[in-house]
Structures are given as structure tokens and as C-alpha cells.
């Protein structure tokens, strides 16, 4: 899960929308540029400029299954969509990233942007590993379902379930059930919760 500001409620009022835009929508990106490449979503989790060299390291968190058979070090397209104040898309900038690391059991992958000049000011805050998640708490999902425009859906967090992979519980994957509407293409996008 990724966290966002403590003062936001499930039914956002107009004063909360700028904070939601900054903390949830701006860090979200689209992966893949065609249905054969596999539409998915991702989230900026780090963008840091080296004080000595001036080079920027930017990392994107996504789902491992979004990478299909890509090995570490191979390229994938990352599309950053920019919108105006009326929610119309201004442009979409295509960056290249490399697969930096993958975790089968967690179905997570980390991508590293190849562009060492572009600095992204807005990143999502990743929840600590010891974060206590509660059944029924409010959550929000941001992504690019079916390769379409960015969406946000809200709902509640469900129970933890495990999928028995290859007939062995030692290879099982654990995941949270949730009620926000999610479609193919949302995979790899963040699920947000309020700070405790």
C-alpha cells in the first residue's frame, strides 16, 4: 500500500482535491505502449538528484506479472501523462526504464528510469512493512485500466488471501482483497490509504 495525507476523508471535498492530485495522481504512470507490450500501471516511489554528479535516479514500483518474461536489465516503456486544471490531457511523455528487480512471492517489480536528467518532484510514500492494515478501512486505487486515461476508484480493504502456486504453500502468494473497481491495466498501480 502507498499512503497519503492524514486529513483526507473518503468523500473528498473541493479543498482536499489538490492534495489528492499531488499525492495520488501525479506519481502514477502507465507502463507499455501497446496491447502486445501489456498495459499496466506503476507509481514513482523515488526520484533523487546526486549532489556531486547532478544525475537523477528515479524508481517506479509496479507488479512483477506486468513485466511478463522480461529479465532484469531489459527495457520497458513508461508513459507520464500530464493534465491541465480541467482534467484534459496536455501531453504524454514516453520514457524508457529498465527492470531493476523482481519479487515472485510479492508480485512486485522495481523499474529504474534511464533518463538521468529528469527529476520528478512528486513521488508516493510507500507504507512501512510493519503498517497495520485493518479490514474495512478506506482505500483508493489509481491506474490506467485497459490502457485508457487515468482513473481513481475507492472502496474498502478486505482480508488477506493466499494463492497456492504450483501445488506448494511455500510458493504461495499472499494478497489483499479489496472492493475498488479494478480492470486489466490497473495492475501494478498503487493502492492508497490514509496515514494513521
Beta strands, then each sheet from edge to edge (+ up, - down):
strand 1: 2-4
strand 2: 28-31
strand 3: 40-49
strand 4: 56-62
strand 5: 75-83
strand 6: 89-103
strand 7: 108-113
strand 8: 125-126
strand 9: 138-143
strand 10: 151-165
strand 11: 168-178
strand 12: 191-194
sheet 1: 8+ 1- 12- 9+ 10- 11+
sheet 2: 2+ 3- 4+ 7- 6+ 5- 2+
end
